[in-house]
């Protein structure tokens, strides 16, 4: 209670400064934090890459299948799940409007197919459910590492600082990846509590599970500097089935009770301390950003009008020059994405050739037997045998490509993110030298993280040919059966290989292109917003220079008082942390 009172006092002071600076975005974030404190909302967030089982984990926690799972491509819109005696969903839009819908209608707003590139301007979604676990926590679902609480173009970096505790979901069938390692390094120390959950243990034997656990723990220990890890192995699939079917054996196999007990301990015994740490961390970030903005404005006001006007022109020229350099870098990274697309095309085409060669070999080696069967047996049954073999081949191809493409694509985005950070760091350093002013807090605020909302899906279901079942094949000569049935079936199966491989190539290359375009857009929008904020401060300050010296002196005095308040808040928070 004491902590809440001091935190709310800080909130009121920060809000006053934000209003004076006309910082609407910061004002909104301060209001959000205030609501979190007064409502004692504990944010338990699901983090992890696509297809690690985050959504199925949430469904198991709720004992109800309400969050979309599988291969449905989702936008980067956050879903908050809160308690209510009534089950429904609420869609919040960027223009501050909201509508109530059924939970089964949520996909219309969060699925990429239903809401491509968020054309419906959804800010976030709330799902209300009567699960007991929601009485003490708010569960937040992220479509993938790199999402945000506010809207689909904010970076993971902003969202991470709003988390109280996180379940970082790993999958037993996929060893921890470079993208996950890089992300964990960035969030280390910024989230009060992280519990690692290794999902899908139902896929492995005990020996295989032990090997996978040892490997992942070894990697995580290096990231966490040998600090104690909380690592829980579960099967969310078995848990959900167990809850729905009241099957104790499935529930026991799922080991889900271990996770539920840990979450209960979080909510009952650790919630207050964790929330206080998270709130203090968020307050410190907001305070530092306001300090930078106030100092920048004071510094600009003290500068002679002619010098300020000159600096503004230099600022605009520097941005233009840096954008040209960034454009060259973008072209290089687009080339790397294109190389990945070409690699996928070549690999799938090579596999297509191999599949066709194996199919033809199978037909030729067993031609005599096949011709006899085709004279006597149901043609659909014979064709299904080959189709099932092809399905197995395509399932293996799909699994291999998912791992390889996602890993390579994420590596491209990591390099792009790193390069973009270097450009922004260089730009802010140049601006700092130009104005003899430290902009480090602003650059920290807009640091870019790995974006991983890359999804794709393909169908590999060859359909049965409409072969004529009415033919009196048992009396036909073999050469006629070969021409009318054998050759046609082989041609049809080969065509199915071609069409499915073509579908895979199109789908993956299209998704790579669309994901990269969206990633570039998100990065550019965030950077442009930051630079526009600084440019607006300079432009508005230049207008203020038209006021009298007394007015300028009064404004500087007022800002200096605000700065003293902010510095005091910063020092007090540092002591309390």
C-alpha positions as CSV (number, residue, x, y, z in Angstrom):
1,X,0.0,0.0,0.0
2,X,2.8,2.4,0.9
3,X,4.6,1.6,-2.4
4,X,1.4,2.2,-4.3
5,X,0.9,5.6,-2.7
6,X,4.5,6.7,-3.6
7,X,4.1,5.3,-7.1
8,X,0.8,7.2,-7.6
9,X,2.5,10.4,-6.3
10,X,5.2,9.9,-8.9
11,X,2.5,9.4,-11.5
12,X,0.8,12.7,-10.7
13,X,4.1,14.6,-10.9
14,X,5.1,12.9,-14.2
15,X,1.6,13.6,-15.7
16,X,1.9,17.3,-14.8
17,X,5.3,17.6,-16.6
18,X,4.0,15.7,-19.7
19,X,1.0,18.0,-19.9
20,X,3.3,21.0,-19.7
21,X,5.4,19.7,-22.5
22,X,2.3,18.7,-24.5
23,X,3.6,15.1,-24.7
24,X,0.4,13.3,-25.5
25,X,2.0,9.9,-26.0
26,X,3.8,10.0,-22.7
27,X,0.7,11.3,-21.0
28,X,-1.2,8.3,-22.4
29,X,1.5,5.8,-21.2
30,X,1.5,7.4,-17.7
31,X,-2.3,7.1,-17.6
32,X,-2.0,3.4,-18.5
33,X,0.5,2.8,-15.8
34,X,-1.7,4.6,-13.3
35,X,-4.6,2.3,-14.2
36,X,-2.4,-0.7,-13.8
37,X,-1.3,0.4,-10.3
38,X,-4.8,1.3,-9.0
39,X,-6.3,-1.8,-10.5
40,X,-3.4,-4.0,-9.2
41,X,-3.3,-5.6,-12.7
42,X,-0.6,-8.3,-12.7
43,X,0.6,-8.9,-16.3
44,X,1.7,-12.5,-17.0
45,X,2.9,-12.5,-20.5
46,X,3.5,-15.3,-22.9
47,X,6.8,-14.8,-24.8
48,X,8.4,-17.0,-27.4
49,X,8.7,-17.6,-31.1
50,X,5.9,-18.7,-33.4
51,X,4.9,-22.4,-33.1
52,X,6.3,-22.9,-29.6
53,X,2.8,-23.6,-28.3
54,X,2.0,-20.2,-26.5
55,X,-1.6,-20.2,-27.6
56,X,-2.2,-23.8,-26.6
57,X,-0.6,-23.1,-23.3
58,X,-3.0,-20.2,-22.6
59,X,-5.9,-22.5,-23.6
60,X,-4.7,-25.1,-21.1
61,X,-4.4,-22.5,-18.3
62,X,-8.0,-21.4,-19.0
63,X,-9.2,-25.0,-19.5
64,X,-11.0,-23.8,-22.6
65,X,-9.9,-23.5,-26.2
66,X,-10.5,-19.8,-26.9
67,X,-7.1,-18.6,-28.4
68,X,-6.4,-19.5,-32.0
69,X,-3.8,-22.2,-32.4
70,X,-2.0,-23.9,-35.3
71,X,-0.7,-22.2,-38.4
72,X,-3.1,-19.3,-38.6
73,X,-1.0,-16.2,-39.4
74,X,-1.7,-13.5,-36.8
75,X,-1.0,-9.8,-36.8
76,X,1.2,-8.2,-34.2
77,X,-1.8,-7.3,-32.1
78,X,-1.7,-8.1,-28.4
79,X,-4.6,-9.9,-26.7
80,X,-5.2,-9.4,-23.0
81,X,-7.3,-12.0,-21.2
82,X,-9.1,-10.8,-18.1
83,X,-11.7,-12.1,-15.6
84,X,-15.4,-11.8,-16.1
85,X,-18.4,-13.9,-15.2
86,X,-19.5,-13.5,-18.9
87,X,-17.4,-14.8,-21.8
88,X,-17.0,-12.2,-24.6
89,X,-14.3,-10.1,-26.3
90,X,-13.8,-6.4,-26.8
91,X,-12.0,-4.9,-29.8
92,X,-10.2,-1.6,-29.1
93,X,-9.4,0.5,-32.1
94,X,-6.7,3.2,-32.6
95,X,-9.3,5.9,-32.8
96,X,-10.4,5.1,-29.2
97,X,-13.6,3.3,-30.3
98,X,-14.4,-0.2,-29.1
99,X,-16.9,-2.9,-29.9
100,X,-18.1,-6.1,-28.1
101,X,-18.0,-9.4,-30.1
102,X,-18.2,-13.1,-29.4
103,X,-14.9,-14.8,-28.6
104,X,-15.3,-16.8,-31.9
105,X,-15.2,-13.5,-33.8
106,X,-11.8,-12.4,-32.5
107,X,-10.0,-14.0,-35.5
108,X,-11.7,-11.4,-37.8
109,X,-9.5,-8.8,-36.1
110,X,-6.2,-10.5,-35.2
111,X,-5.7,-13.0,-38.1
112,X,-3.6,-11.6,-41.0
113,X,-6.0,-13.2,-43.5
114,X,-9.0,-11.4,-42.0
115,X,-7.2,-8.2,-41.1
116,X,-4.1,-7.8,-43.4
117,X,-1.5,-5.3,-42.2
118,X,-4.1,-4.3,-39.6
119,X,-6.3,-2.4,-42.1
120,X,-9.0,-2.4,-39.5
121,X,-6.8,-0.3,-37.2
122,X,-7.1,-2.5,-34.2
123,X,-5.2,-1.2,-31.1
124,X,-5.5,-4.3,-28.9
125,X,-8.0,-7.0,-28.0
126,X,-9.4,-8.0,-24.6
127,X,-11.0,-11.4,-24.1
128,X,-13.1,-11.9,-21.0
129,X,-13.3,-15.4,-19.4
130,X,-14.6,-16.9,-16.1
131,X,-11.5,-19.0,-15.4
132,X,-10.4,-18.8,-11.7
133,X,-6.8,-18.1,-12.6
134,X,-7.8,-14.7,-14.1
135,X,-9.0,-13.4,-10.8
136,X,-5.4,-12.8,-9.7
137,X,-3.6,-12.2,-13.0
138,X,-4.1,-10.8,-16.5
139,X,-2.7,-13.2,-19.2
140,X,-1.3,-11.5,-22.3
141,X,-0.8,-13.4,-25.5
142,X,1.8,-12.2,-28.0
143,X,1.7,-13.6,-31.5
144,X,5.5,-13.8,-31.4
145,X,8.5,-12.1,-29.9
146,X,8.4,-8.5,-31.0
147,X,4.8,-7.5,-30.3
148,X,3.5,-4.6,-28.3
149,X,0.7,-3.7,-25.9
150,X,-0.3,-0.5,-27.6
151,X,-0.7,-1.3,-31.3
152,X,0.8,-3.5,-33.9
153,X,3.6,-1.1,-34.9
154,X,5.2,-0.6,-31.5
155,X,8.4,-2.5,-30.8
156,X,9.0,-5.3,-28.4
157,X,11.4,-3.0,-26.5
158,X,8.5,-0.7,-25.4
159,X,6.3,-3.6,-24.4
160,X,8.9,-5.5,-22.4
161,X,9.1,-2.7,-19.9
162,X,5.3,-3.2,-19.1
163,X,5.7,-6.9,-18.1
164,X,5.5,-8.1,-14.5
165,X,6.3,-11.7,-15.2
166,X,6.8,-13.8,-18.3
167,X,6.5,-17.4,-19.3
168,X,9.1,-17.8,-22.0
169,X,7.8,-20.7,-24.0
170,X,10.3,-23.1,-25.7
171,X,9.4,-26.2,-27.6
172,X,11.0,-29.6,-27.0
173,X,11.2,-30.4,-30.7
174,X,13.1,-27.2,-31.6
175,X,16.4,-26.5,-29.8
176,X,16.7,-22.9,-28.6
177,X,17.5,-20.7,-31.6
178,X,19.8,-17.7,-32.2
179,X,16.8,-15.4,-32.4
180,X,15.6,-16.6,-29.0
181,X,19.1,-16.2,-27.5
182,X,19.4,-12.6,-28.9
183,X,16.0,-11.7,-27.5
184,X,16.7,-13.1,-24.1
185,X,20.0,-11.2,-23.9
186,X,18.1,-7.9,-24.5
187,X,15.4,-8.5,-21.9
188,X,17.7,-9.8,-19.3
189,X,17.3,-7.7,-16.1
190,X,14.3,-5.9,-17.5
191,X,11.5,-8.3,-16.4
192,X,11.2,-9.0,-12.7
193,X,10.4,-12.7,-13.1
194,X,11.0,-15.0,-16.1
195,X,9.9,-18.7,-16.0
196,X,11.0,-20.9,-18.8
197,X,8.4,-23.4,-20.0
198,X,9.4,-26.2,-22.3
199,X,6.3,-27.3,-24.1
200,X,5.3,-30.4,-26.1
201,X,7.0,-33.0,-23.9
202,X,4.5,-35.5,-25.2
203,X,6.5,-35.6,-28.5
204,X,9.7,-37.1,-26.9
205,X,10.7,-40.1,-24.9
206,X,12.1,-39.6,-21.4
207,X,15.7,-40.0,-22.7
208,X,15.1,-37.6,-25.6
209,X,13.5,-35.1,-23.2
210,X,16.4,-35.3,-20.8
211,X,18.8,-34.5,-23.7
212,X,16.7,-31.6,-24.9
213,X,16.4,-30.2,-21.4
214,X,20.1,-30.4,-20.7
215,X,20.9,-28.6,-24.0
216,X,18.4,-25.8,-23.5
217,X,19.4,-25.3,-19.8
218,X,23.0,-25.1,-20.8
219,X,22.3,-22.3,-23.3
220,X,20.1,-20.5,-20.9
221,X,22.6,-20.7,-18.1
222,X,25.2,-18.9,-20.2
223,X,22.6,-16.1,-21.0
224,X,21.6,-15.8,-17.4
225,X,25.1,-15.6,-16.0
226,X,24.7,-18.9,-14.1
227,X,21.8,-17.4,-12.0
228,X,19.2,-20.0,-10.9
229,X,16.8,-20.9,-13.7
230,X,13.1,-21.7,-13.3
231,X,12.5,-24.4,-15.9
232,X,9.2,-26.3,-16.1
233,X,8.5,-29.1,-18.6
234,X,4.9,-29.5,-19.7
235,X,2.5,-30.7,-22.5
236,X,-0.2,-28.1,-22.9
237,X,-1.9,-30.3,-25.5
238,X,-2.3,-33.2,-23.0
239,X,-3.3,-30.7,-20.2
240,X,-6.1,-29.2,-22.3
241,X,-7.4,-32.6,-23.3
242,X,-7.1,-33.8,-19.7
243,X,-9.2,-30.8,-18.5
244,X,-11.8,-31.2,-21.2
245,X,-12.1,-35.0,-20.9
246,X,-11.6,-35.1,-17.1
247,X,-8.8,-37.5,-17.8
248,X,-6.4,-37.7,-14.7
249,X,-3.9,-39.8,-16.6
250,X,-3.4,-37.2,-19.3
251,X,-3.2,-34.4,-16.7
252,X,-0.5,-36.3,-14.8
253,X,1.5,-36.9,-18.0
254,X,1.3,-33.2,-18.9
255,X,3.0,-32.1,-15.6
256,X,0.8,-29.1,-15.8
257,X,0.1,-29.0,-12.1
258,X,3.8,-27.9,-11.6
259,X,3.1,-24.8,-13.7
260,X,-0.2,-24.1,-12.1
261,X,1.3,-24.3,-8.6
262,X,4.1,-21.9,-9.7
263,X,1.7,-19.4,-11.1
264,X,-0.4,-19.6,-7.9
265,X,2.7,-18.8,-5.9
266,X,3.4,-15.8,-8.1
267,X,-0.1,-14.5,-7.7
268,X,-0.5,-15.1,-3.9
269,X,3.0,-14.6,-2.5
270,X,5.2,-12.7,-4.9
271,X,2.7,-10.5,-6.8
272,X,3.2,-7.3,-4.7
273,X,7.0,-7.3,-4.8
274,X,7.1,-8.2,-8.5
275,X,4.6,-5.5,-9.4
276,X,6.4,-2.9,-7.4
277,X,9.7,-3.7,-9.2
278,X,8.0,-3.6,-12.6
279,X,6.2,-0.3,-11.8
280,X,9.4,1.3,-10.5
281,X,11.3,0.2,-13.6
282,X,8.6,1.7,-15.9
283,X,8.5,4.9,-13.9
284,X,12.2,5.3,-14.2
285,X,12.0,4.9,-18.0
286,X,9.3,7.5,-18.3
287,X,11.1,9.8,-15.9
288,X,14.4,9.5,-17.9
289,X,12.6,10.2,-21.2
290,X,10.9,13.3,-19.7
291,X,14.3,14.5,-18.3
292,X,15.8,14.3,-21.8
293,X,12.9,16.1,-23.4
294,X,13.0,18.9,-20.8
295,X,16.8,19.3,-21.0
296,X,16.6,19.4,-24.8
297,X,13.9,22.2,-24.6
298,X,15.9,24.2,-22.0
299,X,19.0,23.9,-24.1
300,X,17.2,25.0,-27.2
301,X,15.5,28.0,-25.5
302,X,18.9,29.2,-24.2
303,X,20.4,29.1,-27.7
304,X,20.2,32.4,-29.7
305,X,17.5,32.4,-32.4
306,X,19.9,32.6,-35.3
307,X,21.9,29.7,-34.0
308,X,18.8,27.7,-33.3
309,X,17.5,28.2,-36.8
310,X,20.9,27.2,-38.2
311,X,20.9,24.1,-36.0
312,X,17.4,23.2,-37.2
313,X,18.6,23.3,-40.8
314,X,21.6,21.2,-40.0
315,X,19.4,18.8,-38.2
316,X,17.1,18.4,-41.2
317,X,20.1,18.1,-43.5
318,X,21.7,15.4,-41.3
319,X,18.5,13.4,-41.3
320,X,18.3,13.6,-45.1
321,X,21.9,12.4,-45.5
322,X,21.4,9.6,-43.0
323,X,18.2,8.5,-44.7
324,X,20.2,8.2,-48.0
325,X,22.8,6.0,-46.4
326,X,20.0,4.0,-44.8
327,X,18.4,3.5,-48.2
328,X,21.6,1.9,-49.5
329,X,21.6,-0.4,-46.5
330,X,18.0,-1.3,-47.1
331,X,18.8,-2.3,-50.7
332,X,21.5,-4.6,-49.4
333,X,19.2,-6.3,-46.9
334,X,16.4,-6.6,-49.5
335,X,19.0,-8.5,-51.6
336,X,19.6,-10.9,-48.8
337,X,15.9,-11.5,-48.4
338,X,15.7,-12.1,-52.2
339,X,18.6,-14.6,-51.9
340,X,16.7,-16.5,-49.3
341,X,13.6,-16.6,-51.6
342,X,15.8,-17.9,-54.5
343,X,17.4,-20.5,-52.2
344,X,13.9,-21.8,-51.2
345,X,12.9,-22.0,-54.8
346,X,16.0,-23.9,-55.8
347,X,15.7,-26.3,-52.8
348,X,12.0,-27.0,-53.3
349,X,12.6,-27.6,-57.1
350,X,15.5,-30.0,-56.3
351,X,13.2,-31.9,-53.9
352,X,10.5,-31.9,-56.5
353,X,12.9,-33.6,-59.0
354,X,13.9,-36.2,-56.3
355,X,10.3,-36.9,-55.4
356,X,9.3,-37.5,-59.1
357,X,12.4,-39.7,-59.7
358,X,11.5,-41.8,-56.6
359,X,7.8,-42.0,-57.7
360,X,8.7,-43.1,-61.2
361,X,11.2,-45.6,-59.9
362,X,8.5,-47.0,-57.6
363,X,6.1,-47.3,-60.5
364,X,8.6,-48.9,-62.8
365,X,10.1,-51.4,-60.4
366,X,6.6,-52.6,-59.5
367,X,4.9,-52.1,-62.9
368,X,3.8,-55.7,-63.4
369,X,2.3,-55.9,-60.0
370,X,0.7,-52.5,-60.3
371,X,-0.9,-53.3,-63.6
372,X,-2.4,-56.5,-62.2
373,X,-3.8,-54.6,-59.2
374,X,-5.1,-51.8,-61.4
375,X,-7.1,-54.5,-63.3
376,X,-8.7,-55.9,-60.2
377,X,-8.7,-53.4,-57.3
378,X,-10.3,-50.0,-56.5
379,X,-8.2,-47.4,-58.3
380,X,-8.8,-44.8,-55.6
381,X,-7.4,-47.1,-53.0
382,X,-4.2,-47.7,-55.1
383,X,-3.8,-44.0,-55.7
384,X,-4.3,-43.2,-52.0
385,X,-1.4,-45.5,-51.1
386,X,0.9,-43.3,-53.3
387,X,-0.7,-40.1,-52.0
388,X,-0.1,-41.1,-48.4
389,X,3.6,-41.6,-49.3
390,X,3.7,-38.2,-50.8
391,X,1.9,-36.7,-47.8
392,X,4.7,-38.1,-45.6
393,X,7.3,-36.6,-48.0
394,X,5.6,-33.2,-47.9
395,X,5.2,-33.3,-44.1
396,X,9.0,-33.8,-43.8
397,X,9.6,-31.1,-46.3
398,X,7.4,-28.7,-44.5
399,X,9.0,-29.4,-41.1
400,X,12.5,-29.0,-42.5
401,X,11.6,-25.8,-44.3
402,X,9.9,-24.2,-41.3
403,X,13.0,-24.6,-39.2
404,X,15.4,-23.5,-41.9
405,X,13.5,-20.6,-43.3
406,X,12.4,-19.1,-40.0
407,X,16.0,-19.4,-38.7
408,X,17.5,-17.8,-41.8
409,X,14.8,-15.1,-42.1
410,X,15.2,-14.2,-38.4
411,X,19.0,-13.9,-38.9
412,X,18.3,-11.4,-41.7
413,X,16.0,-9.4,-39.4
414,X,18.6,-9.5,-36.7
415,X,21.2,-8.0,-39.1
416,X,18.7,-5.4,-40.3
417,X,17.8,-4.5,-36.8
418,X,21.4,-4.2,-35.8
419,X,22.2,-2.1,-38.8
420,X,19.3,0.2,-38.2
421,X,20.4,0.6,-34.6
422,X,23.8,1.6,-35.8
423,X,22.3,4.3,-38.1
424,X,20.1,5.6,-35.3
425,X,23.0,5.6,-32.8
426,X,25.2,7.4,-35.3
427,X,22.5,10.0,-36.0
428,X,21.8,10.6,-32.3
429,X,25.5,10.9,-31.5
430,X,25.9,13.5,-34.3
431,X,22.8,15.4,-33.0
432,X,24.3,15.3,-29.5
433,X,27.5,16.8,-30.8
434,X,25.6,19.4,-32.8
435,X,23.7,20.5,-29.8
436,X,26.3,19.7,-27.2
437,X,23.7,17.5,-25.5
438,X,23.3,13.9,-24.3
439,X,20.5,12.1,-26.1
440,X,21.3,8.6,-24.7
441,X,17.9,8.2,-23.0
442,X,16.0,8.9,-26.1
443,X,18.1,6.3,-28.1
444,X,17.5,3.7,-25.3
445,X,13.8,4.3,-25.6
446,X,13.8,3.6,-29.3
447,X,16.2,0.7,-29.4
448,X,15.0,-1.9,-31.9
449,X,14.6,-5.6,-31.1
450,X,14.2,-8.8,-33.2
451,X,10.9,-8.9,-35.1
452,X,9.6,-12.4,-35.5
453,X,6.1,-12.1,-36.8
454,X,7.0,-14.3,-39.8
455,X,4.4,-17.0,-40.5
456,X,3.6,-19.2,-43.4
457,X,1.5,-22.2,-44.2
458,X,1.0,-24.5,-47.1
459,X,-1.3,-27.3,-48.0
460,X,0.2,-30.5,-49.2
461,X,-3.0,-32.5,-49.8
462,X,-3.0,-34.0,-53.3
463,X,-6.6,-34.8,-54.3
464,X,-7.7,-38.1,-55.8
465,X,-8.1,-38.1,-59.6
466,X,-11.6,-38.8,-61.0
467,X,-10.6,-42.1,-62.6
468,X,-13.4,-44.0,-64.3
469,X,-14.4,-46.7,-61.9
470,X,-16.9,-48.2,-64.3
471,X,-14.4,-49.6,-66.7
472,X,-14.3,-53.4,-67.1
473,X,-10.5,-53.4,-66.3
474,X,-10.1,-57.0,-65.4
475,X,-10.7,-58.1,-69.0
476,X,-8.4,-55.4,-70.5
477,X,-5.0,-56.2,-71.9
478,X,-2.1,-54.8,-69.7
479,X,-1.0,-52.4,-72.4
480,X,-4.5,-50.8,-72.4
481,X,-4.5,-50.6,-68.6
482,X,-1.1,-49.0,-68.7
483,X,-2.2,-46.4,-71.2
484,X,-5.6,-45.6,-69.6
485,X,-4.9,-46.0,-65.9
486,X,-1.2,-46.6,-65.1
487,X,0.2,-43.7,-67.1
488,X,-2.6,-41.3,-66.2
489,X,-2.2,-42.1,-62.5
490,X,1.5,-41.5,-62.7
491,X,1.1,-38.3,-64.6
492,X,-1.5,-37.1,-62.1
493,X,0.7,-37.8,-59.1
494,X,3.6,-36.0,-60.8
495,X,1.4,-33.1,-61.4
496,X,0.4,-33.1,-57.8
497,X,4.1,-32.9,-56.8
498,X,4.6,-30.0,-59.2
499,X,1.6,-28.1,-58.0
500,X,2.3,-28.6,-54.3
501,X,5.9,-27.6,-54.7
502,X,4.9,-24.6,-56.6
503,X,2.4,-23.7,-53.9
504,X,5.1,-24.0,-51.2
505,X,7.5,-21.8,-53.2
506,X,4.9,-19.1,-53.8
507,X,3.6,-19.1,-50.2
508,X,7.0,-18.9,-48.5
509,X,8.5,-16.4,-50.9
510,X,5.4,-14.2,-50.6
511,X,5.5,-14.4,-46.8
512,X,9.2,-13.5,-46.7
513,X,8.5,-10.5,-48.9
514,X,5.4,-9.3,-46.9
515,X,7.1,-9.9,-43.5
516,X,10.2,-8.0,-44.6
517,X,8.2,-5.1,-45.9
518,X,6.2,-4.9,-42.7
519,X,9.4,-5.1,-40.6
520,X,10.9,-2.2,-42.6
521,X,7.8,-0.2,-42.1
522,X,7.7,-0.8,-38.4
523,X,11.3,0.2,-38.0
524,X,11.0,3.3,-40.3
525,X,7.8,4.5,-38.6
526,X,9.4,4.2,-35.1
527,X,12.5,6.0,-36.2
528,X,10.6,8.7,-38.0
529,X,8.4,9.3,-35.0
530,X,11.4,9.8,-32.7
531,X,13.1,12.2,-35.1
532,X,9.8,14.1,-35.7
533,X,9.5,14.5,-31.9
534,X,12.9,16.1,-31.8
535,X,12.3,18.3,-34.8
536,X,9.0,19.5,-33.4
537,X,10.7,20.5,-30.2
538,X,13.2,22.6,-32.2
539,X,10.5,24.1,-34.4
540,X,8.3,25.0,-31.4
541,X,11.2,26.4,-29.5
542,X,12.1,28.5,-32.5
543,X,8.6,29.9,-32.5
544,X,8.9,30.7,-28.8
545,X,12.0,32.8,-29.6
546,X,9.5,35.4,-31.0
547,X,8.4,35.9,-27.4
548,X,9.9,38.5,-25.2
549,X,13.1,37.8,-23.3
550,X,11.1,37.9,-20.1
551,X,8.7,35.2,-21.4
552,X,11.5,33.0,-22.5
553,X,13.2,33.5,-19.1
554,X,9.9,32.5,-17.4
555,X,9.6,29.4,-19.6
556,X,13.2,28.3,-18.8
557,X,12.5,28.9,-15.1
558,X,9.4,26.8,-15.2
559,X,11.1,24.0,-17.1
560,X,14.0,24.1,-14.7
561,X,11.6,23.6,-11.8
562,X,10.1,20.6,-13.7
563,X,13.6,19.2,-14.3
564,X,14.3,19.4,-10.5
565,X,11.1,17.5,-9.8
566,X,12.0,14.9,-12.3
567,X,15.6,14.5,-11.0
568,X,14.2,14.1,-7.5
569,X,11.8,11.4,-8.6
570,X,14.6,9.6,-10.4
571,X,16.8,9.7,-7.3
572,X,13.9,8.5,-5.0
573,X,13.0,5.6,-7.3
574,X,16.7,4.6,-7.5
575,X,16.8,4.4,-3.7
576,X,13.5,2.5,-3.5
577,X,14.4,-0.1,-6.1
